[in-house]
Amino acid sequence: MNIIPFDDYFSGRGDTVRQIILNVIMMMPFGFLLPVVKKQNILFCLFWTFLFSLGIELTQPLINGFRAADITDLITNTIGGLIGYLLYIVFKLLINKIILYLK
């Protein structure tokens, strides 16, 4: 388990920039869709994004012995959820119109 944030990035190991970008992108839909499905404020959205990411990170070593939990992934996944929520705020009016139209 890697508990030093962004250690791989600062050490220059692997393709960390790609992994950081993909982790952010992976959680953006979660942060966007969570308040659509269940109205929540930004703190609850971040809380659930963090817990979901924590669950993923803690499960990885159990599924595949070559995988490791990483604090950087937890941070970047939560940032992805935050960006998704901010996109939800930007498109909130449009989303509400679509939901009213579908009802």
C-alpha positions as CSV (number, residue, x, y, z in Angstrom):
1,M,0.0,0.0,0.0
2,N,1.4,3.3,-1.0
3,I,0.5,6.0,1.5
4,I,2.7,8.8,0.2
5,P,0.7,11.1,-2.0
6,F,2.0,11.4,-5.6
7,D,5.2,9.5,-4.7
8,D,5.3,7.8,-8.2
9,Y,4.9,11.2,-9.9
10,F,7.7,12.9,-8.0
11,S,9.9,9.9,-8.3
12,G,9.3,9.7,-12.0
13,R,8.2,6.0,-12.0
14,G,5.8,4.6,-14.6
15,D,3.2,6.5,-16.5
16,T,1.8,8.4,-13.6
17,V,0.5,11.4,-15.5
18,R,-1.7,9.1,-17.6
19,Q,-2.9,7.3,-14.5
20,I,-3.7,10.5,-12.7
21,I,-5.7,11.8,-15.7
22,L,-7.6,8.4,-16.1
23,N,-8.4,8.3,-12.4
24,V,-9.9,11.8,-12.6
25,I,-11.9,11.0,-15.7
26,M,-13.1,7.7,-14.3
27,M,-14.9,9.3,-11.3
28,M,-16.3,12.3,-13.2
29,P,-19.5,10.5,-14.2
30,F,-20.0,9.4,-10.6
31,G,-19.8,13.0,-9.3
32,F,-22.0,14.2,-12.1
33,L,-24.7,11.5,-11.9
34,L,-25.0,11.1,-8.1
35,P,-26.7,14.5,-7.6
36,V,-29.0,13.8,-10.6
37,V,-30.2,10.5,-9.1
38,K,-30.3,11.7,-5.5
39,K,-30.2,15.4,-4.8
40,Q,-27.1,16.0,-2.7
41,N,-24.8,18.9,-1.9
42,I,-21.2,19.0,-2.8
43,L,-20.0,17.7,0.6
44,F,-22.2,14.6,0.5
45,C,-21.1,14.0,-3.1
46,L,-17.4,14.3,-2.2
47,F,-18.0,12.0,0.8
48,W,-19.7,9.3,-1.3
49,T,-17.0,9.7,-4.0
50,F,-14.3,9.2,-1.4
51,L,-16.0,6.1,0.1
52,F,-16.5,4.6,-3.4
53,S,-12.9,5.2,-4.3
54,L,-11.7,3.9,-0.9
55,G,-13.8,0.7,-1.5
56,I,-12.1,0.3,-4.9
57,E,-8.6,0.8,-3.5
58,L,-9.1,-1.6,-0.6
59,T,-10.5,-4.3,-2.9
60,Q,-7.8,-4.2,-5.5
61,P,-5.2,-6.2,-3.6
62,L,-7.8,-8.8,-2.8
63,I,-8.7,-9.4,-6.4
64,N,-5.2,-9.4,-7.9
65,G,-2.1,-9.9,-5.8
66,F,-0.1,-7.7,-8.1
67,R,-2.3,-4.6,-7.5
68,A,-1.8,-2.2,-4.6
69,A,-3.9,0.4,-2.9
70,D,-2.6,3.9,-3.6
71,I,-3.4,7.2,-1.8
72,T,-2.8,9.1,-5.0
73,D,-5.6,7.2,-6.7
74,L,-7.9,8.0,-3.8
75,I,-7.1,11.7,-4.1
76,T,-7.4,11.9,-7.9
77,N,-10.6,9.8,-7.9
78,T,-12.1,12.3,-5.3
79,I,-11.0,15.2,-7.5
80,G,-12.7,13.6,-10.4
81,G,-15.9,13.4,-8.4
82,L,-15.6,17.0,-7.5
83,I,-15.1,18.0,-11.2
84,G,-18.1,15.9,-12.1
85,Y,-20.2,17.7,-9.4
86,L,-19.1,21.1,-10.7
87,L,-20.1,20.0,-14.2
88,Y,-23.5,19.0,-12.8
89,I,-23.8,22.6,-11.3
90,V,-23.0,24.1,-14.7
91,F,-25.6,21.9,-16.5
92,K,-28.2,21.8,-13.6
93,L,-30.8,23.9,-15.4
94,L,-30.6,21.8,-18.5
95,I,-30.8,18.6,-16.5
96,N,-33.9,19.8,-14.6
97,K,-35.6,20.7,-17.9
98,I,-34.9,17.3,-19.3
99,I,-36.2,15.6,-16.2
100,L,-39.4,17.6,-16.2
101,Y,-39.8,16.8,-19.9
102,L,-39.5,13.1,-19.3
103,K,-42.1,13.1,-16.5
